[in-house]
Amino acid sequence: MTRSIRGSRRAALLLSGMAAATALLATGCGAGQVAETANKEPSIQGVNVQTSDNAYKVRGLHLEYPGTEGFAAGANAGVNTVIYNDTREPVTVTVTTDSAREIVLVGATGSPNPSATASPSESPSESATPSGSGSPSASPSESASPSPSAPAGEPARIEIPALSYVQLTVAGGRHLQLVGLNEKLLAGQQVNLTFDFGNGRTISTPAPVGVPLTPAAPPSPIIHREGDLGKEGGAEGGHG
């Protein structure tokens, strides 16, 4: 009787020891291994740079994707970036480049072309008068004349409040734009930009041209219809 009890106790101890060893092996296999997702690069493009004291940071700096044909020489290119001010004082950053004729800030509220904002307010008063029927047709031509010569913009000077940031994206409207590229650019190539925060704090960095985040769709295969094949066979049979 005592032998059977001792045997059952030994079996229970062996089973519990095997379970503990299995658990340790399982945790040991997982320990020290990096998850597959940790090795993946984020889908956000661009260059991340900062000043030597980490007071100012530029994140996600890149030009918009120009398509397979790229940017032609003399063309304009939008720039995407987020600029951080981690100090307790507001700062005005000036952006310059030697890769284009100039760089401007476009899409700023109200500041790019104040004359364009004034023209819509005048047009309703003129259209209200019966004799001013010809004036609305003249005002669109006047507002459209400046657009072909140069994009509505201002010098690339950006004010950033203390402990804040400014997001400049082509999709969001307000962004930096290179005007008159010096040479043709393809996806993956780069331009030179300099961010001057004052007091000798500058960031000079290349900004890459964006690339598509998803691969292009494969070309569709050529599909022959059964009717077309029958016609081809009938034509061949007719010749025979």
Order of alpha helices (4+ residues) and beta strands (2+ residues): alpha-beta-beta-beta-beta-beta-alpha-alpha-alpha-beta-beta-beta-beta-beta-beta-alpha
